[in-house]
Amino acid sequence: MNHYYPNYYIQQQEPPFGRPGRPPFGPPGRPSRPGIPPTPGIPTPGRPPTIQPPFTPGGPPISPPPSFTPERAPFTPYRIDPGAIRQCLYRYTYVWLDNGRSFWFFPIFIGPRSIAGYRWVGFYWIYFGIDLDRIESFTCF
């Protein structure tokens, strides 16, 4: 027996409201306690189902982008303004870069000089960020 370290394998008694850091929720679709709303998207007796967005909040879209390549937007010699691309937040956006590359993008964050979101790489979405200075043009759907 080791006298220097406590035995971590002894089961500790849990607090009366469940383990710390874990939500006290029951099965999906039903509130576990009065006042806790049901899980979105799952119908509950007496309530209509809620509409799910095409993505999980903070995550990539749940479906691929459109299957076409849009016509290139007109080139502008000016820097892309965060306010102009903000309309594309949480929307499928086709982006043309200053190096000639282009791709489908799903922005979830727009900062003063950069943009971040998910880039389509043919079969799945990857998290991606880039400076707005690198974007020549864009169009969103």
Wavefront OBJ file of the C-alpha trace (Angstrom):
o trace
v 0.000 0.000 0.000
v 1.281 3.447 -0.856
v 1.259 5.782 2.147
v 2.305 8.882 0.261
v -0.507 9.284 -2.296
v -4.245 9.183 -1.648
v -6.140 6.315 -3.224
v -7.928 7.821 -6.233
v -9.766 4.615 -6.966
v -12.072 4.896 -3.955
v -15.450 6.062 -5.219
v -16.254 9.490 -3.898
v -19.750 10.505 -2.928
v -21.342 12.772 -5.540
v -23.018 16.050 -4.560
v -26.855 15.934 -4.381
v -27.270 17.733 -7.742
v -24.987 15.510 -9.857
v -21.339 15.831 -10.733
v -19.904 19.343 -10.999
v -19.523 20.517 -14.594
v -22.215 18.217 -15.970
v -25.665 19.543 -16.837
v -28.597 18.010 -14.959
v -30.563 17.246 -18.131
v -32.685 14.223 -18.865
v -33.363 12.525 -22.212
v -33.502 14.733 -25.340
v -36.833 16.302 -26.187
v -38.197 16.401 -22.671
v -37.403 18.882 -19.928
v -35.804 17.246 -16.913
v -37.095 19.904 -14.536
v -39.887 22.464 -14.720
v -38.711 25.622 -16.463
v -35.967 23.957 -18.537
v -36.860 24.146 -22.241
v -36.915 20.983 -24.381
v -34.119 20.138 -26.787
v -34.465 22.163 -30.045
v -35.638 20.265 -33.103
v -37.255 17.436 -31.168
v -41.040 17.730 -30.871
v -42.547 17.717 -27.405
v -46.222 16.907 -26.786
v -48.221 20.101 -27.182
v -45.397 22.014 -28.915
v -44.472 22.276 -32.597
v -40.895 21.311 -33.573
v -38.410 24.166 -33.810
v -36.532 24.982 -37.008
v -32.875 23.965 -37.009
v -30.268 26.197 -38.709
v -28.169 24.567 -41.492
v -25.246 24.334 -39.050
v -24.564 23.541 -35.436
v -23.842 26.753 -33.518
v -20.095 27.332 -33.631
v -19.608 24.359 -35.915
v -19.516 23.643 -39.620
v -22.607 23.425 -41.824
v -24.389 20.089 -41.724
v -24.465 19.829 -45.525
v -22.071 20.514 -48.402
v -22.097 23.867 -50.211
v -23.972 24.363 -53.485
v -22.682 22.099 -56.250
v -21.897 24.917 -58.709
v -19.104 27.464 -58.996
v -20.590 30.959 -59.129
v -19.571 33.552 -61.672
v -16.719 35.661 -60.373
v -17.736 38.878 -58.701
v -16.198 42.034 -60.184
v -12.624 42.708 -59.078
v -12.174 45.680 -56.812
v -8.769 47.321 -56.287
v -9.830 48.237 -52.740
v -9.411 46.263 -49.557
v -12.389 44.082 -48.533
v -14.240 45.867 -45.756
v -15.425 43.806 -42.740
v -18.804 45.544 -42.980
v -19.249 44.433 -46.596
v -18.525 40.762 -45.934
v -20.529 40.743 -42.673
v -23.683 40.060 -44.715
v -22.166 36.627 -45.480
v -21.900 35.566 -41.838
v -23.367 32.039 -41.443
v -24.056 31.801 -45.188
v -22.432 29.818 -47.987
v -19.857 32.181 -49.482
v -17.658 31.735 -52.523
v -14.280 33.456 -52.115
v -11.602 34.396 -54.675
v -8.129 35.045 -53.229
v -5.294 37.241 -54.491
v -3.237 34.127 -55.393
v -5.858 32.859 -57.881
v -7.377 30.211 -55.607
v -11.107 30.095 -54.928
v -13.319 27.973 -52.684
v -16.584 27.672 -50.772
v -16.428 29.160 -47.299
v -18.850 29.385 -44.358
v -17.799 32.340 -42.167
v -18.627 32.297 -38.455
v -16.376 35.175 -37.283
v -15.439 38.482 -38.873
v -12.855 40.695 -37.190
v -11.469 44.084 -38.190
v -8.736 42.515 -40.381
v -9.521 38.805 -40.591
v -12.260 36.260 -41.125
v -12.660 32.714 -39.806
v -15.025 29.883 -40.520
v -15.160 26.607 -42.409
v -13.654 25.924 -45.829
v -14.991 23.160 -48.077
v -12.192 20.825 -49.222
v -14.150 18.544 -51.512
v -15.698 16.096 -49.056
v -15.791 17.865 -45.694
v -15.412 21.216 -43.936
v -12.197 22.311 -42.187
v -11.758 25.254 -39.851
v -9.961 28.067 -41.674
v -8.996 31.683 -41.113
v -7.485 34.305 -43.410
v -6.656 38.020 -43.543
v -9.244 40.115 -45.343
v -6.392 41.638 -47.405
v -6.013 38.283 -49.196
v -9.621 38.267 -50.488
v -10.065 39.830 -53.943
v -13.790 39.228 -54.223
v -16.618 37.157 -52.759
v -20.274 36.369 -53.204
v -22.617 34.821 -50.671
v -25.820 32.783 -50.929
l 1 2 3 4 5 6 7 8 9 10 11 12 13 14 15 16 17 18 19 20 21 22 23 24 25 26 27 28 29 30 31 32 33 34 35 36 37 38 39 40 41 42 43 44 45 46 47 48 49 50 51 52 53 54 55 56 57 58 59 60 61 62 63 64 65 66 67 68 69 70 71 72 73 74 75 76 77 78 79 80 81 82 83 84 85 86 87 88 89 90 91 92 93 94 95 96 97 98 99 100 101 102 103 104 105 106 107 108 109 110 111 112 113 114 115 116 117 118 119 120 121 122 123 124 125 126 127 128 129 130 131 132 133 134 135 136 137 138 139 140 141
